[in-house]
Structure formats: structure tokens, C-alpha cells
Amino acid sequence: MIDFNKIKELRKIYLKINQIDFAKEIGVSIATYQRFERGESELSGEAILNIMDIYGVRRQWLRNGVEPIFEEIISEEPPVGYTVIKTEDIVSMQKRMIELQDKVIERQEIQILRGATSEK
């Protein structure tokens, strides 16, 4: 069971959004949401999932008040010292590596053949 005071706190203090917009966002009518904030009814599981998905609210906070409230946002930037490599660049590098491996194998085969003929 989700405490209506937590959701109200989330909406007012952290999200700073009015009841109408919040209800719309989570997929419930304003009347349903207002009843929930008054403690008269429960929100559907779908509405709770929407709160988690849309706003990044952690399930542990909704259920037990365990902080942090929000999921950690993963940066789109690579960590310091790393660069992003495009898929086509990786494929190109793999092709080049295969070409180099083929040349090494070819040279080894030649050396083996030369060694076999010199022993005769």
C-alpha cells in the first residue's frame, strides 16, 4: 500500500506540479487522484508504475520511504577518459584485424613450408 502523503509530498515539493497535470500524467482522472490525496481510495498499480516510469521515482521510496527518492540518472556522456565509438568504426576495426590475422597466418604457413623444404 502506497502512503498518499508520500505521493502528495512528491507532487507538491519535489515535482512542483498541480493535481490536474499530475493526474493526467499518471493516467487517472482528477477526481480519482483527489480522492487518493484525501486518503479515501488507492491508486491503481498502473498509476503507481506510471509515477515510477515518468518521474523516475524509486519503488523502495514509494513503499518504505527508503531514500533516495529518484532513480540515479545515468549520464549520456561517457566517463572521463573514455570515448564513444560508433558501431561502424568497430566493424571496420574488426575487418582490419581479420585482414592482419590472415597475413600473419599466411606468413606462418610460408615459414612452415620453407622449413619443411629445407629439411629435405
N, CA, C and O atoms as a Tinker XYZ file with bonds, in Angstrom:
   480  protein
     1  N      0.844000   -1.177000    0.000000    73     2
     2  CA     0.000000    0.000000    0.000000    64     1     3
     3  C      0.893000    1.245000    0.000000    63     2     4     5
     4  O      1.844000    1.339000    0.775000    81     3
     5  N      0.574000    2.184000   -0.870000    73     3     6
     6  CA     1.347000    3.413000   -1.010000    64     5     7
     7  C      0.695000    4.505000   -0.167000    63     6     8     9
     8  O     -0.510000    4.739000   -0.262000    81     7
     9  N      1.486000    5.158000    0.643000    73     7    10
    10  CA     1.005000    6.225000    1.510000    64     9    11
    11  C      0.676000    7.458000    0.662000    63    10    12    13
    12  O      1.533000    7.964000   -0.063000    81    11
    13  N     -0.555000    7.934000    0.758000    73    11    14
    14  CA    -0.962000    9.084000   -0.042000    64    13    15
    15  C     -0.151000   10.331000    0.305000    63    14    16    17
    16  O      0.034000   11.205000   -0.543000    81    15
    17  N      0.333000   10.419000    1.540000    73    15    18
    18  CA     1.142000   11.578000    1.928000    64    17    19
    19  C      2.467000   11.639000    1.165000    63    18    20    21
    20  O      2.967000   12.722000    0.862000    81    19
    21  N      3.035000   10.458000    0.856000    73    19    22
    22  CA     4.283000   10.411000    0.087000    64    21    23
    23  C      4.067000   10.956000   -1.319000    63    22    24    25
    24  O      4.859000   11.752000   -1.825000    81    23
    25  N      2.981000   10.512000   -1.937000    73    23    26
    26  CA     2.705000   10.957000   -3.306000    64    25    27
    27  C      2.396000   12.453000   -3.315000    63    26    28    29
    28  O      2.837000   13.178000   -4.207000    81    27
    29  N      1.656000   12.900000   -2.344000    73    27    30
    30  CA     1.333000   14.326000   -2.243000    64    29    31
    31  C      2.622000   15.140000   -2.059000    63    30    32    33
    32  O      2.807000   16.175000   -2.698000    81    31
    33  N      3.496000   14.664000   -1.190000    73    31    34
    34  CA     4.793000   15.323000   -0.972000    64    33    35
    35  C      5.600000   15.338000   -2.268000    63    34    36    37
    36  O      6.178000   16.361000   -2.634000    81    35
    37  N      5.635000   14.210000   -2.951000    73    35    38
    38  CA     6.342000   14.112000   -4.222000    64    37    39
    39  C      5.820000   15.142000   -5.211000    63    38    40    41
    40  O      6.586000   15.888000   -5.820000    81    39
    41  N      4.505000   15.168000   -5.356000    73    39    42
    42  CA     3.873000   16.070000   -6.322000    64    41    43
    43  C      4.129000   17.529000   -5.994000    63    42    44    45
    44  O      4.527000   18.305000   -6.863000    81    43
    45  N      3.903000   17.900000   -4.753000    73    43    46
    46  CA     3.975000   19.313000   -4.372000    64    45    47
    47  C      5.405000   19.817000   -4.183000    63    46    48    49
    48  O      5.769000   20.865000   -4.718000    81    47
    49  N      6.208000   19.085000   -3.435000    73    47    50
    50  CA     7.529000   19.583000   -3.047000    64    49    51
    51  C      8.597000   19.295000   -4.094000    63    50    52    53
    52  O      9.378000   20.177000   -4.451000    81    51
    53  N      8.630000   18.060000   -4.585000    73    51    54
    54  CA     9.714000   17.677000   -5.480000    64    53    55
    55  C      9.410000   17.944000   -6.950000    63    54    56    57
    56  O     10.277000   18.394000   -7.699000    81    55
    57  N      8.181000   17.665000   -7.355000    73    55    58
    58  CA     7.835000   17.846000   -8.761000    64    57    59
    59  C      7.230000   19.217000   -9.049000    63    58    60    61
    60  O      7.274000   19.702000  -10.180000    81    59
    61  N      6.669000   19.831000   -8.019000    73    59    62
    62  CA     6.037000   21.154000   -8.142000    64    61    63
    63  C      5.034000   21.184000   -9.306000    63    62    64    65
    64  O      5.115000   22.016000  -10.210000    81    63
    65  N      4.093000   20.243000   -9.239000    73    63    66
    66  CA     3.087000   20.102000  -10.293000    64    65    67
    67  C      1.712000   20.089000   -9.634000    63    66    68    69
    68  O      1.551000   19.581000   -8.525000    81    67
    69  N      0.727000   20.649000  -10.322000    73    67    70
    70  CA    -0.619000   20.687000   -9.733000    64    69    71
    71  C     -1.317000   19.332000   -9.892000    63    70    72    73
    72  O     -0.877000   18.473000  -10.656000    81    71
    73  N     -2.408000   19.167000   -9.156000    73    71    74
    74  CA    -3.135000   17.895000   -9.165000    64    73    75
    75  C     -3.636000   17.524000  -10.550000    63    74    76    77
    76  O     -3.560000   16.363000  -10.951000    81    75
    77  N     -4.140000   18.495000  -11.270000    73    75    78
    78  CA    -4.719000   18.215000  -12.596000    64    77    79
    79  C     -3.660000   17.654000  -13.536000    63    78    80    81
    80  O     -3.875000   16.624000  -14.175000    81    79
    81  N     -2.519000   18.329000  -13.622000    73    79    82
    82  CA    -1.459000   17.874000  -14.528000    64    81    83
    83  C     -0.870000   16.535000  -14.083000    63    82    84    85
    84  O     -0.568000   15.671000  -14.907000    81    83
    85  N     -0.714000   16.378000  -12.781000    73    83    86
    86  CA    -0.166000   15.127000  -12.254000    64    85    87
    87  C     -1.106000   13.961000  -12.556000    63    86    88    89
    88  O     -0.665000   12.904000  -13.009000    81    87
    89  N     -2.393000   14.154000  -12.307000    73    87    90
    90  CA    -3.381000   13.104000  -12.577000    64    89    91
    91  C     -3.344000   12.706000  -14.053000    63    90    92    93
    92  O     -3.374000   11.521000  -14.385000    81    91
    93  N     -3.278000   13.702000  -14.928000    73    91    94
    94  CA    -3.219000   13.442000  -16.371000    64    93    95
    95  C     -1.982000   12.620000  -16.726000    63    94    96    97
    96  O     -2.054000   11.641000  -17.469000    81    95
    97  N     -0.842000   13.048000  -16.170000    73    95    98
    98  CA     0.419000   12.371000  -16.457000    64    97    99
    99  C      0.402000   10.899000  -16.044000    63    98   100   101
   100  O      0.913000   10.045000  -16.768000    81    99
   101  N     -0.174000   10.606000  -14.900000    73    99   102
   102  CA    -0.143000    9.219000  -14.405000    64   101   103
   103  C     -1.340000    8.398000  -14.876000    63   102   104   105
   104  O     -1.457000    7.217000  -14.549000    81   103
   105  N     -2.235000    9.032000  -15.651000    73   103   106
   106  CA    -3.314000    8.287000  -16.293000    64   105   107
   107  C     -4.542000    8.037000  -15.448000    63   106   108   109
   108  O     -5.208000    7.015000  -15.616000    81   107
   109  N     -4.864000    8.964000  -14.525000    73   107   110
   110  CA    -6.093000    8.836000  -13.740000    64   109   111
   111  C     -6.886000   10.134000  -13.844000    63   110   112   113
   112  O     -6.345000   11.178000  -14.207000    81   111
   113  N     -8.152000   10.055000  -13.526000    73   111   114
   114  CA    -8.973000   11.262000  -13.549000    64   113   115
   115  C     -8.598000   12.141000  -12.357000    63   114   116   117
   116  O     -8.042000   11.661000  -11.370000    81   115
   117  N     -8.905000   13.416000  -12.461000    73   115   118
   118  CA    -8.616000   14.329000  -11.362000    64   117   119
   119  C     -9.405000   13.925000  -10.114000    63   118   120   121
   120  O     -8.895000   14.014000   -8.997000    81   119
   121  N    -10.648000   13.483000  -10.309000    73   119   122
   122  CA   -11.472000   13.069000   -9.160000    64   121   123
   123  C    -10.840000   11.875000   -8.444000    63   122   124   125
   124  O    -10.795000   11.833000   -7.215000    81   123
   125  N    -10.358000   10.919000   -9.212000    73   123   126
   126  CA    -9.696000    9.743000   -8.634000    64   125   127
   127  C     -8.465000   10.178000   -7.856000    63   126   128   129
   128  O     -8.234000    9.726000   -6.735000    81   127
   129  N     -7.682000   11.053000   -8.456000    73   127   130
   130  CA    -6.465000   11.483000   -7.789000    64   129   131
   131  C     -6.776000   12.273000   -6.511000    63   130   132   133
   132  O     -6.115000   12.092000   -5.489000    81   131
   133  N     -7.764000   13.131000   -6.574000    73   131   134
   134  CA    -8.121000   13.913000   -5.383000    64   133   135
   135  C     -8.596000   13.005000   -4.247000    63   134   136   137
   136  O     -8.265000   13.237000   -3.084000    81   135
   137  N     -9.372000   11.971000   -4.584000    73   135   138
   138  CA    -9.800000   11.019000   -3.559000    64   137   139
   139  C     -8.585000   10.324000   -2.931000    63   138   140   141
   140  O     -8.541000   10.091000   -1.723000    81   139
   141  N     -7.610000   10.003000   -3.773000    73   139   142
   142  CA    -6.391000    9.372000   -3.274000    64   141   143
   143  C     -5.658000   10.305000   -2.305000    63   142   144   145
   144  O     -5.253000    9.878000   -1.224000    81   143
   145  N     -5.486000   11.569000   -2.684000    73   143   146
   146  CA    -4.766000   12.506000   -1.814000    64   145   147
   147  C     -5.493000   12.758000   -0.493000    63   146   148   149
   148  O     -4.876000   13.123000    0.508000    81   147
   149  N     -6.780000   12.565000   -0.504000    73   147   150
   150  CA    -7.541000   12.709000    0.751000    64   149   151
   151  C     -7.518000   11.418000    1.571000    63   150   152   153
   152  O     -8.032000   11.380000    2.689000    81   151
   153  N     -6.932000   10.379000    1.024000    73   151   154
   154  CA    -6.848000    9.104000    1.727000    64   153   155
   155  C     -8.114000    8.283000    1.626000    63   154   156   157
   156  O     -8.327000    7.371000    2.425000    81   155
   157  N     -8.954000    8.593000    0.659000    73   155   158
   158  CA   -10.244000    7.909000    0.514000    64   157   159
   159  C    -10.195000    6.705000   -0.419000    63   158   160   161
   160  O    -11.103000    5.874000   -0.412000    81   159
   161  N     -9.135000    6.610000   -1.225000    73   159   162
   162  CA    -9.030000    5.477000   -2.157000    64   161   163
   163  C     -7.561000    5.208000   -2.465000    63   162   164   165
   164  O     -6.674000    5.959000   -2.060000    81   163
   165  N     -7.330000    4.126000   -3.184000    73   163   166
   166  CA    -5.981000    3.736000   -3.585000    64   165   167
   167  C     -5.763000    4.061000   -5.060000    63   166   168   169
   168  O     -6.714000    4.116000   -5.840000    81   167
   169  N     -4.526000    4.270000   -5.426000    73   167   170
   170  CA    -4.196000    4.412000   -6.845000    64   169   171
   171  C     -4.016000    3.018000   -7.438000    63   170   172   173
   172  O     -3.602000    2.086000   -6.748000    81   171
   173  N     -4.324000    2.890000   -8.700000    73   171   174
   174  CA    -4.144000    1.604000   -9.377000    64   173   175
   175  C     -2.657000    1.295000   -9.506000    63   174   176   177
   176  O     -1.808000    2.184000   -9.438000    81   175
   177  N     -2.371000    0.024000   -9.692000    73   175   178
   178  CA    -0.989000   -0.392000   -9.918000    64   177   179
   179  C     -0.401000    0.284000  -11.134000    63   178   180   181
   180  O      0.779000    0.637000  -11.151000    81   179
   181  N     -1.225000    0.464000  -12.155000    73   179   182
   182  CA    -0.765000    1.126000  -13.382000    64   181   183
   183  C     -0.368000    2.568000  -13.100000    63   182   184   185
   184  O      0.647000    3.037000  -13.616000    81   183
   185  N     -1.149000    3.281000  -12.290000    73   183   186
   186  CA    -0.824000    4.667000  -11.949000    64   185   187
   187  C      0.489000    4.733000  -11.168000    63   186   188   189
   188  O      1.301000    5.632000  -11.386000    81   187
   189  N      0.691000    3.782000  -10.260000    73   187   190
   190  CA     1.939000    3.735000   -9.486000    64   189   191
   191  C      3.123000    3.475000  -10.415000    63   190   192   193
   192  O      4.163000    4.123000  -10.299000    81   191
   193  N      2.961000    2.527000  -11.334000    73   191   194
   194  CA     4.025000    2.258000  -12.310000    64   193   195
   195  C      4.309000    3.485000  -13.162000    63   194   196   197
   196  O      5.462000    3.764000  -13.489000    81   195
   197  N      3.262000    4.218000  -13.523000    73   195   198
   198  CA     3.456000    5.439000  -14.300000    64   197   199
   199  C      4.259000    6.466000  -13.514000    63   198   200   201
   200  O      5.122000    7.139000  -14.078000    81   199
   201  N      3.989000    6.592000  -12.236000    73   199   202
   202  CA     4.759000    7.521000  -11.393000    64   201   203
   203  C      6.232000    7.121000  -11.408000    63   202   204   205
   204  O      7.118000    7.966000  -11.534000    81   203
   205  N      6.475000    5.830000  -11.278000    73   203   206
   206  CA     7.850000    5.343000  -11.271000    64   205   207
   207  C      8.523000    5.581000  -12.629000    63   206   208   209
   208  O      9.664000    6.037000  -12.689000    81   207
   209  N      7.812000    5.270000  -13.709000    73   207   210
   210  CA     8.393000    5.392000  -15.047000    64   209   211
   211  C      8.569000    6.842000  -15.480000    63   210   212   213
   212  O      9.636000    7.227000  -15.958000    81   211
   213  N      7.536000    7.634000  -15.315000    73   211   214
   214  CA     7.561000    9.011000  -15.814000    64   213   215
   215  C      8.510000    9.889000  -15.021000    63   214   216   217
   216  O      9.249000   10.692000  -15.591000    81   215
   217  N      8.491000    9.735000  -13.710000    73   215   218
   218  CA     9.266000   10.633000  -12.852000    64   217   219
   219  C     10.531000   10.000000  -12.283000    63   218   220   221
   220  O     11.302000   10.668000  -11.594000    81   219
   221  N     10.749000    8.733000  -12.562000    73   219   222
   222  CA    11.958000    8.070000  -12.084000    64   221   223
   223  C     11.974000    7.858000  -10.579000    63   222   224   225
   224  O     13.037000    7.841000   -9.959000    81   223
   225  N     10.790000    7.696000   -9.993000    73   223   226
   226  CA    10.691000    7.504000   -8.549000    64   225   227
   227  C     11.001000    6.045000   -8.215000    63   226   228   229
   228  O     10.526000    5.129000   -8.886000    81   227
   229  N     11.797000    5.847000   -7.181000    73   227   230
   230  CA    12.188000    4.501000   -6.771000    64   229   231
   231  C     11.063000    3.801000   -6.026000    63   230   232   233
   232  O     10.363000    4.402000   -5.211000    81   231
   233  N     10.906000    2.533000   -6.321000    73   231   234
   234  CA     9.878000    1.714000   -5.671000    64   233   235
   235  C     10.098000    1.653000   -4.159000    63   234   236   237
   236  O      9.142000    1.689000   -3.384000    81   235
   237  N     11.376000    1.559000   -3.742000    73   235   238
   238  CA    11.688000    1.468000   -2.318000    64   237   239
   239  C     11.207000    2.714000   -1.568000    63   238   240   241
   240  O     10.763000    2.618000   -0.423000    81   239
   241  N     11.295000    3.868000   -2.206000    73   239   242
   242  CA    10.828000    5.089000   -1.551000    64   241   243
   243  C      9.297000    5.081000   -1.460000    63   242   244   245
   244  O      8.735000    5.427000   -0.421000    81   243
   245  N      8.635000    4.694000   -2.530000    73   243   246
   246  CA     7.174000    4.659000   -2.522000    64   245   247
   247  C      6.653000    3.688000   -1.463000    63   246   248   249
   248  O      5.688000    3.996000   -0.764000    81   247
   249  N      7.272000    2.542000   -1.340000    73   247   250
   250  CA     6.791000    1.526000   -0.404000    64   249   251
   251  C      7.220000    1.771000    1.037000    63   250   252   253
   252  O      6.420000    1.642000    1.964000    81   251
   253  N      8.500000    2.127000    1.216000    73   251   254
   254  CA     9.047000    2.160000    2.573000    64   253   255
   255  C      9.689000    3.480000    2.981000    63   254   256   257
   256  O     10.133000    3.630000    4.119000    81   255
   257  N      9.738000    4.437000    2.054000    73   255   258
   258  CA    10.372000    5.711000    2.368000    64   257   259
   259  C     11.889000    5.662000    2.350000    63   258   260   261
   260  O     12.547000    6.572000    2.854000    81   259
   261  N     12.456000    4.594000    1.764000    73   259   262
   262  CA    13.907000    4.470000    1.696000    64   261   263
   263  C     14.434000    5.395000    0.609000    63   262   264   265
   264  O     14.075000    5.273000   -0.563000    81   263
   265  N     15.292000    6.320000    1.021000    73   263   266
   266  CA    15.848000    7.279000    0.060000    64   265   267
   267  C     17.039000    6.679000   -0.652000    63   266   268   269
   268  O     17.633000    5.728000   -0.144000    81   267
   269  N     17.410000    7.195000   -1.803000    73   267   270
   270  CA    16.923000    8.397000   -2.448000    64   269   271
   271  C     15.549000    8.188000   -3.082000    63   270   272   273
   272  O     15.119000    7.060000   -3.326000    81   271
   273  N     14.886000    9.290000   -3.337000    73   271   274
   274  CA    13.546000    9.244000   -3.919000    64   273   275
   275  C     13.612000    8.836000   -5.385000    63   274   276   277
   276  O     12.827000    8.008000   -5.847000    81   275
   277  N     14.544000    9.418000   -6.098000    73   275   278
   278  CA    14.612000    9.233000   -7.540000    64   277   279
   279  C     15.722000    8.269000   -7.933000    63   278   280   281
   280  O     16.759000    8.174000   -7.276000    81   279
   281  N     15.467000    7.548000   -9.040000    73   279   282
   282  CA    16.485000    6.673000   -9.607000    64   281   283
   283  C     17.661000    7.533000  -10.041000    63   282   284   285
   284  O     17.493000    8.687000  -10.435000    81   283
   285  N     18.845000    6.959000   -9.963000    73   283   286
   286  CA    20.026000    7.677000  -10.410000    64   285   287
   287  C     19.947000    7.853000  -11.911000    63   286   288   289
   288  O     19.668000    6.907000  -12.648000    81   287
   289  N     20.194000    9.059000  -12.352000    73   287   290
   290  CA    20.164000    9.334000  -13.784000    64   289   291
   291  C     21.541000    9.024000  -14.343000    63   290   292   293
   292  O     22.556000    9.539000  -13.875000    81   291
   293  N     21.548000    8.187000  -15.336000    73   291   294
   294  CA    22.809000    7.812000  -15.965000    64   293   295
   295  C     23.102000    8.815000  -17.067000    63   294   296   297
   296  O     22.286000    9.038000  -17.962000    81   295
   297  N     24.253000    9.400000  -16.985000    73   295   298
   298  CA    24.656000   10.424000  -17.944000    64   297   299
   299  C     24.814000    9.816000  -19.332000    63   298   300   301
   300  O     25.234000    8.669000  -19.487000    81   299
   301  N     24.469000   10.605000  -20.318000    73   299   302
   302  CA    24.659000   10.178000  -21.706000    64   301   303
   303  C     26.124000   10.341000  -22.112000    63   302   304   305
   304  O     26.558000    9.789000  -23.123000    81   303
   305  N     26.874000   11.094000  -21.328000    73   303   306
   306  CA    28.280000   11.322000  -21.617000    64   305   307
   307  C     29.092000   10.140000  -21.121000    63   306   308   309
   308  O     28.780000    9.568000  -20.076000    81   307
   309  N     30.136000    9.765000  -21.862000    73   307   310
   310  CA    30.987000    8.684000  -21.377000    64   309   311
   311  C     31.786000    9.149000  -20.168000    63   310   312   313
   312  O     32.027000   10.346000  -20.009000    81   311
   313  N     32.199000    8.218000  -19.317000    73   311   314
   314  CA    33.023000    8.596000  -18.169000    64   313   315
   315  C     34.310000    9.263000  -18.624000    63   314   316   317
   316  O     34.748000    9.067000  -19.758000    81   315
   317  N     34.910000   10.044000  -17.754000    73   315   318
   318  CA    36.152000   10.738000  -18.077000    64   317   319
   319  C     37.203000    9.712000  -18.484000    63   318   320   321
   320  O     37.383000    8.680000  -17.837000    81   319
   321  N     37.882000   10.026000  -19.567000    73   319   322
   322  CA    38.922000    9.121000  -20.052000    64   321   323
   323  C     38.429000    8.123000  -21.081000    63   322   324   325
   324  O     39.236000    7.395000  -21.659000    81   323
   325  N     37.121000    8.066000  -21.329000    73   323   326
   326  CA    36.551000    7.146000  -22.300000    64   325   327
   327  C     35.946000    7.940000  -23.454000    63   326   328   329
   328  O     35.533000    9.087000  -23.282000    81   327
   329  N     35.899000    7.330000  -24.609000    73   327   330
   330  CA    35.246000    7.957000  -25.752000    64   329   331
   331  C     34.220000    6.989000  -26.318000    63   330   332   333
   332  O     34.313000    5.778000  -26.120000    81   331
   333  N     33.252000    7.534000  -27.017000    73   331   334
   334  CA    32.220000    6.718000  -27.653000    64   333   335
   335  C     32.705000    6.346000  -29.050000    63   334   336   337
   336  O     33.169000    7.195000  -29.810000    81   335
   337  N     32.589000    5.068000  -29.368000    73   335   338
   338  CA    32.989000    4.594000  -30.690000    64   337   339
   339  C     31.737000    4.138000  -31.422000    63   338   340   341
   340  O     30.924000    3.387000  -30.883000    81   339
   341  N     31.597000    4.598000  -32.644000    73   339   342
   342  CA    30.429000    4.233000  -33.451000    64   341   343
   343  C     30.523000    2.769000  -33.867000    63   342   344   345
   344  O     31.615000    2.223000  -34.025000    81   343
   345  N     29.372000    2.151000  -34.039000    73   343   346
   346  CA    29.312000    0.741000  -34.427000    64   345   347
   347  C     30.059000    0.499000  -35.731000    63   346   348   349
   348  O     30.783000   -0.489000  -35.857000    81   347
   349  N     29.890000    1.394000  -36.702000    73   347   350
   350  CA    30.560000    1.187000  -37.994000    64   349   351
   351  C     32.078000    1.252000  -37.850000    63   350   352   353
   352  O     32.800000    0.600000  -38.604000    81   351
   353  N     32.570000    2.042000  -36.880000    73   351   354
   354  CA    34.014000    2.096000  -36.630000    64   353   355
   355  C     34.499000    0.778000  -36.029000    63   354   356   357
   356  O     35.586000    0.307000  -36.362000    81   355
   357  N     33.706000    0.189000  -35.153000    73   355   358
   358  CA    34.066000   -1.095000  -34.546000    64   357   359
   359  C     34.106000   -2.183000  -35.614000    63   358   360   361
   360  O     35.026000   -3.001000  -35.635000    81   359
   361  N     33.123000   -2.196000  -36.489000    73   359   362
   362  CA    33.080000   -3.187000  -37.575000    64   361   363
   363  C     34.295000   -3.020000  -38.473000    63   362   364   365
   364  O     34.915000   -4.003000  -38.881000    81   363
   365  N     34.630000   -1.783000  -38.779000    73   363   366
   366  CA    35.795000   -1.506000  -39.615000    64   365   367
   367  C     37.081000   -2.010000  -38.947000    63   366   368   369
   368  O     37.932000   -2.607000  -39.607000    81   367
   369  N     37.216000   -1.772000  -37.652000    73   367   370
   370  CA    38.396000   -2.253000  -36.919000    64   369   371
   371  C     38.451000   -3.772000  -36.911000    63   370   372   373
   372  O     39.526000   -4.357000  -37.047000    81   371
   373  N     37.289000   -4.419000  -36.751000    73   371   374
   374  CA    37.259000   -5.883000  -36.746000    64   373   375
   375  C     37.693000   -6.441000  -38.100000    63   374   376   377
   376  O     38.433000   -7.423000  -38.168000    81   375
   377  N     37.231000   -5.812000  -39.168000    73   375   378
   378  CA    37.631000   -6.252000  -40.517000    64   377   379
   379  C     39.134000   -6.114000  -40.698000    63   378   380   381
   380  O     39.783000   -7.001000  -41.252000    81   379
   381  N     39.685000   -5.002000  -40.230000    73   379   382
   382  CA    41.125000   -4.767000  -40.338000    64   381   383
   383  C     41.901000   -5.811000  -39.528000    63   382   384   385
   384  O     42.938000   -6.299000  -39.978000    81   383
   385  N     41.408000   -6.149000  -38.353000    73   383   386
   386  CA    42.074000   -7.163000  -37.525000    64   385   387
   387  C     42.071000   -8.519000  -38.225000    63   386   388   389
   388  O     43.064000   -9.246000  -38.189000    81   387
   389  N     40.968000   -8.849000  -38.852000    73   387   390
   390  CA    40.880000  -10.126000  -39.578000    64   389   391
   391  C     41.879000  -10.141000  -40.731000    63   390   392   393
   392  O     42.540000  -11.152000  -40.970000    81   391
   393  N     41.990000   -9.027000  -41.441000    73   391   394
   394  CA    42.960000   -8.928000  -42.539000    64   393   395
   395  C     44.383000   -9.138000  -42.028000    63   394   396   397
   396  O     45.173000   -9.857000  -42.640000    81   395
   397  N     44.699000   -8.500000  -40.894000    73   395   398
   398  CA    46.038000   -8.641000  -40.317000    64   397   399
   399  C     46.288000  -10.072000  -39.840000    63   398   400   401
   400  O     47.383000  -10.606000  -40.013000    81   399
   401  N     45.267000  -10.689000  -39.240000    73   399   402
   402  CA    45.417000  -12.076000  -38.804000    64   401   403
   403  C     45.648000  -12.995000  -39.994000    63   402   404   405
   404  O     46.458000  -13.920000  -39.916000    81   403
   405  N     44.944000  -12.748000  -41.093000    73   403   406
   406  CA    45.126000  -13.549000  -42.300000    64   405   407
   407  C     46.559000  -13.432000  -42.820000    63   406   408   409
   408  O     47.143000  -14.422000  -43.262000    81   407
   409  N     47.124000  -12.226000  -42.769000    73   407   410
   410  CA    48.503000  -12.018000  -43.225000    64   409   411
   411  C     49.487000  -12.760000  -42.323000    63   410   412   413
   412  O     50.439000  -13.369000  -42.811000    81   411
   413  N     49.262000  -12.713000  -41.015000    73   411   414
   414  CA    50.136000  -13.416000  -40.081000    64   413   415
   415  C     50.079000  -14.915000  -40.345000    63   414   416   417
   416  O     51.113000  -15.583000  -40.388000    81   415
   417  N     48.879000  -15.439000  -40.521000    73   415   418
   418  CA    48.718000  -16.877000  -40.800000    64   417   419
   419  C     49.406000  -17.241000  -42.111000    63   418   420   421
   420  O     50.057000  -18.281000  -42.205000    81   419
   421  N     49.267000  -16.399000  -43.110000    73   419   422
   422  CA    49.894000  -16.646000  -44.411000    64   421   423
   423  C     51.423000  -16.696000  -44.261000    63   422   424   425
   424  O     52.075000  -17.577000  -44.820000    81   423
   425  N     51.985000  -15.752000  -43.508000    73   423   426
   426  CA    53.439000  -15.728000  -43.280000    64   425   427
   427  C     53.892000  -16.971000  -42.520000    63   426   428   429
   428  O     54.935000  -17.546000  -42.827000    81   427
   429  N     53.114000  -17.376000  -41.539000    73   427   430
   430  CA    53.472000  -18.580000  -40.775000    64   429   431
   431  C     53.460000  -19.812000  -41.670000    63   430   432   433
   432  O     54.328000  -20.678000  -41.565000    81   431
   433  N     52.465000  -19.880000  -42.552000    73   431   434
   434  CA    52.380000  -21.020000  -43.471000    64   433   435
   435  C     53.595000  -21.045000  -44.394000    63   434   436   437
   436  O     54.144000  -22.110000  -44.677000    81   435
   437  N     54.013000  -19.871000  -44.862000    73   435   438
   438  CA    55.176000  -19.787000  -45.750000    64   437   439
   439  C     56.426000  -20.252000  -45.001000    63   438   440   441
   440  O     57.239000  -21.009000  -45.531000    81   439
   441  N     56.563000  -19.778000  -43.740000    73   439   442
   442  CA    57.733000  -20.185000  -42.955000    64   441   443
   443  C     57.734000  -21.690000  -42.713000    63   442   444   445
   444  O     58.787000  -22.326000  -42.759000    81   443
   445  N     56.571000  -22.258000  -42.458000    73   443   446
   446  CA    56.469000  -23.706000  -42.239000    64   445   447
   447  C     56.868000  -24.448000  -43.503000    63   446   448   449
   448  O     57.611000  -25.429000  -43.451000    81   447
   449  N     56.365000  -23.968000  -44.652000    73   447   450
   450  CA    56.713000  -24.624000  -45.930000    64   449   451
   451  C     58.194000  -24.511000  -46.212000    63   450   452   453
   452  O     58.811000  -25.478000  -46.660000    81   451
   453  N     58.783000  -23.348000  -45.958000    73   451   454
   454  CA    60.211000  -23.162000  -46.178000    64   453   455
   455  C     61.012000  -24.092000  -45.262000    63   454   456   457
   456  O     62.011000  -24.686000  -45.667000    81   455
   457  N     60.548000  -24.198000  -44.029000    73   455   458
   458  CA    61.233000  -25.081000  -43.074000    64   457   459
   459  C     61.137000  -26.535000  -43.498000    63   458   460   461
   460  O     62.088000  -27.299000  -43.328000    81   459
   461  N     60.016000  -26.914000  -44.040000    73   459   462
   462  CA    59.819000  -28.300000  -44.455000    64   461   463
   463  C     60.669000  -28.611000  -45.668000    63   462   464   465
   464  O     61.190000  -29.722000  -45.772000    81   463
   465  N     60.831000  -27.676000  -46.588000    73   463   466
   466  CA    61.630000  -27.928000  -47.792000    64   465   467
   467  C     63.129000  -27.887000  -47.499000    63   466   468   469
   468  O     63.897000  -28.588000  -48.157000    81   467
   469  N     63.555000  -27.094000  -46.542000    73   467   470
   470  CA    64.982000  -27.003000  -46.216000    64   469   471
   471  C     65.452000  -28.240000  -45.451000    63   470   472   473
   472  O     66.647000  -28.539000  -45.451000    81   471
   473  N     64.563000  -28.948000  -44.814000    73   471   474
   474  CA    64.928000  -30.141000  -44.044000    64   473   475
   475  C     65.167000  -31.333000  -44.956000    63   474   476   477
   476  O     65.809000  -32.301000  -44.549000    81   475
   477  N     64.672000  -31.279000  -46.161000    73   475   478
   478  CA    64.810000  -32.426000  -47.075000    64   477   479
   479  C     66.147000  -32.540000  -47.640000    63   478   480
   480  O     66.410000  -33.453000  -48.423000    81   479
